[in-house]
Amino acid sequence: MVLVVTTNPFIEPAKDFAAMSGLLLIDRTGLIDWASRGKHLYDVLGIDPQAHRPAW
């Protein structure tokens, strides 16, 4: 799992590339939700935690 973090919004081509490449994106709004509002990272990213468990 690769997570790309920025304090700016992602433009559509970046979102498209991330979707094709299996990258997870988190922007300023997501960071605020995660760090300040206590929202779980899986919820911020909109992913299923069971689907992204490490194989080790």
C-alpha positions in Angstrom: 0.0 0.0 0.0 1.4 3.4 -1.0 -0.1 6.5 0.5 0.5 9.9 -1.2 0.0 12.9 1.2 -0.3 16.6 0.3 -1.7 19.7 1.9 -3.3 20.7 -1.4 -6.1 19.2 -3.4 -5.3 16.5 -6.0 -6.1 17.4 -9.6 -8.2 15.0 -11.6 -5.3 13.6 -13.7 -3.5 12.7 -10.4 -6.6 11.0 -9.1 -6.9 9.0 -12.3 -3.3 8.0 -12.2 -3.6 7.0 -8.5 -6.6 4.9 -9.3 -4.9 3.1 -12.2 -1.7 2.6 -10.1 -3.2 1.5 -6.8 -2.1 4.5 -4.9 -4.0 5.9 -2.0 -4.4 9.7 -1.8 -4.9 12.0 1.2 -5.2 15.7 1.0 -5.5 18.6 3.4 -9.2 17.9 4.2 -8.4 14.2 4.8 -5.5 15.1 7.0 -7.7 17.4 9.1 -10.4 14.7 9.4 -7.8 12.2 10.5 -5.6 14.3 12.8 -8.0 16.8 14.3 -11.4 15.2 14.1 -10.4 11.7 15.1 -11.7 10.0 12.0 -10.0 6.6 11.3 -7.6 6.6 8.4 -9.4 3.8 6.7 -12.6 6.0 6.7 -10.7 9.0 5.5 -9.3 7.0 2.6 -12.6 5.2 2.0 -11.1 1.7 2.0 -11.9 -1.6 3.6 -9.3 -2.3 6.3 -9.6 -6.1 5.7 -8.8 -5.7 2.1 -5.5 -3.8 2.8 -4.0 -5.9 5.5 -0.3 -6.7 5.1 0.4 -10.3 4.1 3.2 -10.7 6.6 
